[in-house]
Amino acid sequence: MARLSDIAARAGVGVSTVSYVLNKTGLHKVSAQTQERILAAARELNYVPNVAGKALRKGITYTVAVLFPEINGSFAFNILSGLENEFNQESYSMLFCRYRNRQEFCEKCRQLAGRQIDGVILLGVYYDAFDEVLELNKHHPVTALGFKSPYPDIPSVYVDGVKLNFLAVKYLTANGHRKIAVQCGADRNKQLGAEKAVANGKAELFFAPPDFRTGSEFLDWGLSLDDKITAFVAYSDIAAIELMGAAQDRNLRVPEDISVIGADGEEFGSLVRPALTTVRQPDFVQGESAARVLLKKIADGSAEDVVLMPELLKRDSVALLNQG
């Protein structure tokens, strides 16, 4: 196995210089050209860093936990891929912990508090169980992913929910829709974004009950209203596609009879027919950003939020109406 001294000899530098580069502890002391020469030598010698020894010297484990709910579709998978990509560059391993309900969420928080890890990524949360999160944060640095933490010492990486639904509803009103059903769940920011999009306009919004999660529930509720709903903004791409399937079962055509917009930017949204118009959230980038935020908090205790912007993907599930 190659040692630092072997790399130093190959690159024609001192061992301390190699250490500065490979451990990223003194990059400012080494020119870019010399850094590249050292990295090339390490590759040629198939150098594998001794993470265990490095962990002992620094008093850390090089392991972080990721606590996440059920995963559906590619969106959450791409977030986890972004996390893995960033942590892997810093020689960190990930401990995956899945929860299916509030009880499991609380139990996993308590278990992680007693584990030998360096930090925790929370992908999703039960807000009425945040006491468990605060207790966990006393033992290990915590970073919130996909939602805004209500506490300043727990940094967050999330997509601007106000902007997300603003883009969706604004696009619908621009296409002549005036009766729009919106599924926000308990996300107050999504509701604010929808309301902002119709401020001083002619469109009217109808917010589905927060416990409606499936697209078929959302569709049936919208159809039960006295007002003629022409467009549905679903909570997610999965819910939107469920809604489109339920509409077909009820002999409704998309977009001729109802228009549909999703939220996430799932890859399969482009494969259904009609292709789903959606608001894409940067998934892989969310994961990478959350990993960087947690690593910085582990290193120096800082807690800075990262807010990412969504993007409207115009496809075929929204009709242009001739309304004034």
Secondary structure as UniProt FT lines:
FT   HELIX           4..11
FT   HELIX           15..22
FT   TURN            23..24
FT   HELIX           27..29
FT   HELIX           32..44
FT   TURN            45..46
FT   HELIX           51..58
FT   STRAND          63..68
FT   HELIX           73..89
FT   TURN            90..91
FT   STRAND          93..98
FT   HELIX           102..113
FT   STRAND          119..123
FT   HELIX           127..129
FT   HELIX           130..139
FT   STRAND          142..145
FT   TURN            152..153
FT   STRAND          156..159
FT   HELIX           161..174
FT   TURN            175..176
FT   STRAND          179..182
FT   TURN            185..186
FT   HELIX           188..198
FT   TURN            199..200
FT   STRAND          204..207
FT   TURN            210..211
FT   HELIX           215..224
FT   STRAND          231..233
FT   HELIX           237..249
FT   TURN            250..251
FT   TURN            254..257
FT   STRAND          259..264
FT   HELIX           267..270
FT   STRAND          277..280
FT   HELIX           283..300
FT   STRAND          306..308
FT   STRAND          311..313
//
